[in-house]
Amino acid sequence: MEIWKDIIGYEGIYQVSNEGNIKSLKRKGVLKDKILKPTLDINKYLKVSLYINKSIKTKFIHQLIAENFLNHTPCGHKLVVDHIDNNPLNNRLNNIKIVTTRENTSKNRTGSSEYTGVSWRKDYRKWHSQIRINKKAKHLGYFTDELEAAEAYQIALNSL
């Protein structure tokens, strides 16, 4: 079931849904509700243009979902919006979560591990753990157990 919420700052003008849709509401000068057609930005994220008081703002749909359904407040780059399935076109609420920048940038995009900083090394037939510090990768070891590799990453992270 599609659930609609007013977009914060655009109440009574625009709404966002848990399915990733944005609609313009019926009001003076607008004859009926209308689902907006998003456009693709250079990084392949969907965006829409919202108008208020003769001013236009471009907003990313995943950001609108996070702000209006997950109570996310943009705070620079400390916490960011993540697409769980790594598909920036899938803006459904069940595919959006708030993560730290570290989690988002070190997220293993190959899907070989659910843990940050851990990946499967086929050549060694072991789990590899590494952490990035000041843009340099630090090798933490090879492990037969994925959880041990994740623990090594956490220990290194906590010692920073």
C-alpha positions in Angstrom: 0.0 0.0 0.0 1.4 3.4 -1.0 1.6 5.8 1.9 1.9 9.6 1.2 3.4 12.2 3.4 3.7 16.0 3.0 7.3 17.0 2.1 8.8 19.0 5.0 8.9 22.7 3.9 6.4 22.0 1.1 3.3 21.0 3.1 0.1 21.2 1.0 2.2 21.6 -2.2 4.1 18.3 -2.6 4.0 14.8 -1.1 6.4 11.9 -1.1 5.5 8.2 -0.9 7.0 5.1 0.6 7.2 3.8 -3.0 9.5 6.6 -4.1 7.0 8.7 -5.9 6.6 12.5 -5.6 3.4 14.3 -6.4 2.3 17.8 -6.8 -1.0 18.5 -5.0 -4.1 20.1 -6.4 -4.1 23.8 -5.4 -4.6 27.3 -6.9 -3.2 27.1 -10.4 -2.9 23.3 -10.3 -6.0 21.5 -11.5 -5.3 18.1 -10.1 -2.7 16.0 -8.2 0.1 14.9 -10.5 2.9 12.4 -10.1 6.2 14.1 -11.0 8.5 12.6 -13.6 12.0 12.5 -12.1 15.2 13.1 -14.0 18.5 11.4 -13.7 21.5 13.3 -12.4 25.1 12.7 -13.5 25.7 10.1 -10.7 22.5 8.2 -11.7 20.4 9.4 -8.8 16.8 10.4 -9.4 15.8 14.0 -8.7 12.8 16.3 -9.0 12.4 20.1 -9.1 10.1 21.6 -6.4 8.7 25.1 -6.7 7.7 27.3 -3.8 7.3 31.1 -3.7 8.7 31.5 -7.2 11.8 29.6 -6.2 13.0 26.3 -7.5 15.0 23.7 -5.6 16.2 20.4 -7.0 15.9 17.5 -4.5 17.1 13.9 -4.7 14.2 11.4 -4.2 16.2 9.2 -1.8 16.9 12.2 0.4 13.2 13.2 0.5 12.3 9.6 1.5 14.9 9.7 4.3 13.9 13.1 5.6 10.1 12.5 5.5 9.9 8.8 6.5 13.1 8.2 8.6 13.3 11.6 10.2 16.8 12.1 8.7 18.2 15.6 9.0 21.0 16.2 6.5 24.2 16.9 8.5 26.9 17.3 5.9 28.7 14.0 5.5 28.5 12.4 8.9 25.3 10.5 8.2 24.2 9.7 4.6 21.4 7.9 2.8 22.3 4.5 1.6 20.5 2.3 -1.0 20.5 -1.1 0.5 20.6 -3.0 -2.8 23.1 -0.5 -4.3 20.6 0.5 -7.0 20.2 4.3 -7.0 17.0 4.0 -9.0 15.3 2.0 -6.3 14.0 4.7 -3.9 11.4 2.6 -2.1 11.5 3.1 1.7 12.3 -0.5 2.3 15.6 0.0 0.3 16.7 3.2 2.1 18.6 3.4 5.3 20.8 6.0 7.1 24.5 5.0 7.6 27.7 6.7 8.5 29.9 8.0 5.7 32.5 5.3 6.7 29.9 2.5 6.3 28.8 3.9 3.0 32.2 4.4 1.4 33.7 1.2 2.7 30.6 -0.8 1.9 31.6 -3.9 -0.1 29.8 -3.3 -3.4 30.5 -6.8 -4.6 28.2 -8.2 -1.9 30.7 -10.9 -0.8 30.3 -9.9 2.9 27.6 -8.1 4.9 30.4 -6.6 7.1 32.2 -3.4 6.4 35.9 -3.9 5.5 35.5 -7.6 4.9 35.6 -9.4 1.5 36.2 -12.9 0.3 39.5 -13.6 -1.3 39.0 -16.5 -3.8 42.8 -16.9 -4.3 43.4 -17.4 -0.6 40.0 -19.0 0.1 39.8 -16.9 3.2 38.1 -13.7 4.4 40.2 -10.6 4.0 39.9 -7.7 6.5 41.2 -4.2 5.8 40.5 -0.6 6.9 41.1 2.6 5.1 42.8 5.4 7.1 43.6 8.7 5.4 42.8 7.2 2.0 45.4 4.3 2.6 44.3 0.7 3.0 45.7 -1.1 6.0 45.7 -4.9 5.8 44.3 -6.5 8.9 44.7 -10.2 8.0 43.1 -13.2 6.4 40.5 -15.3 8.3 38.7 -18.6 7.9 35.7 -17.1 9.7 33.9 -14.0 8.3 32.9 -12.9 11.8 36.5 -12.9 12.9 37.5 -10.7 10.0 34.7 -8.3 10.9 35.9 -8.3 14.5 39.4 -7.4 13.4 38.0 -4.5 11.5 36.0 -3.3 14.5 39.1 -3.5 16.7 41.1 -1.4 14.2 38.2 1.1 13.9 37.9 1.5 17.7 41.6 2.0 18.1 41.6 5.1 15.8 
